[in-house]
């Protein structure tokens, strides 16, 4: 694989996508995962072991919660992320254990600090609409790279798309880089299907809803 995606999702949109036991989704962007752009060198026999990240648990619950299932004892989401993506990322020495993989993802999340960047740009959850180009420009200005932004397409009778996920790309040296759309693998898309709803790359032409509650 060539690059890593650090995917942030907007919990309110995630909850909107699926009938589940979402309770009071966090009102800040949380981690969806840290994904190599291909999932080919994965080790299916390397199972998730929560004791390896016990010192990270409180941060994990806060920044990387299982939005769809509010029980704090659930580690299913992290297990899925490790087995599908972490075992591939582990070909890099800085990510070659569960402790390093989850710890580094948390570090990159803090470094990117998406929540405060959006606030500084005056982009906050609201009942009015944003232009997608304005959101993109703010992010590109702030980070110097183009992230990948995904939305829930308008439902029937709606005119606006709903912002759901923002992914930042990193090189293998963990430097921010552009997320170019060329040669994007289909594997990355499959991760975004929750229930029957699906996120796709946001349209610049549609007004964009950034919802504050489900």
N, C-alpha and C positions, 0 to 999 in steps of 0.2 A: 504494500500500500504506500501511498505517497503523501497523504495529508490526514490530519485529524480534524474532526468537527467537534466543537464544544456546543452542544445544543441546549438552549434555554427554552423552556416552554412557559406559557402564560397560564397559570392554573385555572383561572376562570373559564378560559376557552376550552381547556382540556375537559373540564367538567361539563361544559355545554355539549361536548362531542359525544357524550356517552351516558347512558342510564346507569348510575352506579351509586355508591354510598359516599359521594363527595360531601364533606361537611366543612363549611367555612374554608374554602380554598385560600391559601396564602395570597396576599395582595402584593406580591413581588414575584419577579421572574425566578424560577427555580431550575435546577439542572435536570435535563432529560437524560443526557449521557455524553460520554466522550467516545467518539466513534472514528476508527480508521475508515478511510473511504472505500476500502474493500474488506470483506470478511472472509479471507481465504486461508490465512495461516492460523486458524483457531484450533485450540486444543480442547476437544470435547471432554477429555478425561480430567481436566483441571477444575474441580468443583469449588463452588463458592463456600467460604468458611467465614462466618460473621465474626468469629473471635479474632481474626487477623486485623479487623478494623475497629476493635472495640474502643480505642481511644478517639476514633473519629465519629462515633455514633451520634453524639449530640449535634455536631455540625451537619452530619448527613441528614438527620431528621429535619433540620431547619432548612438547609439549602438544597437537599436532594430528596424531598419527601415523595412517597408514593401518593400522588395527588388523588388518584381514583379510590384508594382504600385508606381510610383515615386511621386505622389501627396502628399504633406506634410500634407494635411488635412485629409487624410484617416486614420481612426482608426480601420478599419475592421479587420486587422490582429491581433491587440491587443485584440479586442473584442472576436475573435475566440479563442485566447490563454487563455484568462480569463475564458470563458464559458466552454471550453473543459477541461482545465487543472487546472486553478487557483482555480476554485470552489471545486476541489478535494483536492488540496494542502492546502486549507483553514482549513482542520481538524487540522493542526499544528498551534499553537498559533502565532508563528512568521510570519505566512503567512495568517492570518485569515482576511485580508481585501485587497481590490484592491491596496491600497497604500503600504501595507506591501509586498504583493506578487511581484509587479513590482519593488518596491524599493530593495527588497532582491535579486531578480534576477540580477539587475544591479550591486549590491554589489558583488555578487558571480562572475559575469563576470569580474569585475575589479580585484578581488582577484586572479582568475585563470590566467588572463592576457596572454591568449593564443598567441596573436599576437607577443608579445615580446619574449615569450619562443621560438617560432618557428624561429624567426629571430636570436636569440642567438645561436640556434643550426645550423644556416646556411641554414635553410629550407625556401626558399622564392619562390614566384611565378616565374615561369621560363618556357622556351620552351623546356628545357631538362627534362628527367624523373627522378623520385626518386624511390628507393626501399621502399615498404611499411614497411618492417621490420626496416629500418633506421628511418623512421618517428615515428613508435611505440616506438622504443628504446629511441629516444630522449625525447619523452613525458613521458615515464615511468621513465626515469632517473631524469627528472626535477620535476615531481609531486609525484613520489613514488607510483603511482597507475596506473592501465591500463585503459585508456579511450576506448570508442567504436568509431571506425572510419568507416565512410560510404562513398562509392564511387558510381559514375555513371559507370555502366559496359561499356566496350568498345562498340562503335557503330560498325556497319558493316564496315569491312575494317580497323578498328582501332586496334592497339595492346595494347593500354594502357587504364587503368581505370582512371577516373577523380575524384580527392578528392572533396567531397561535404559537409561533415558534421563531426564534432568531438563532441562527447558527454562525459561530465564528470559526474560521479555519486557521489551523496552525501547521507550520512545517514540522518535520521530524525533530528539529532543534527547538520546537515549542515557541517559535516566533510567529506572530500574527501574519497571515498572508490573505490575499483575496480569495474568496470562494467563487471561482469561475464556474459558470454553468456548463461548460463543455465537458463531455465525457462523464457526466455525473452517473454514478452507478445506480441501477434500479434497486439494489439492496437498501440503499439509504431511504428510498421512498417507502419501502414496505414497513419500516419501523413506525410510520406516522399514522397508520390506520388504527383508529381506536373505535371500537364498536363498528358502526357502519359508516361513520363519517371519516373523511380523509382530508389531511392538509395538503395543499399544493403551493407552489411558488406564487406569491401574491401578484396580483395584476396592478400595474401602475395606473390603469384607467379607472379602477373602481374606488369609490370612497371606502375608507377603512375604519372599522369600528374597533376600539380598544376598550373592552367592557370592564366595568368595575365590579359588577356582581353577576352571578349566574342568573 
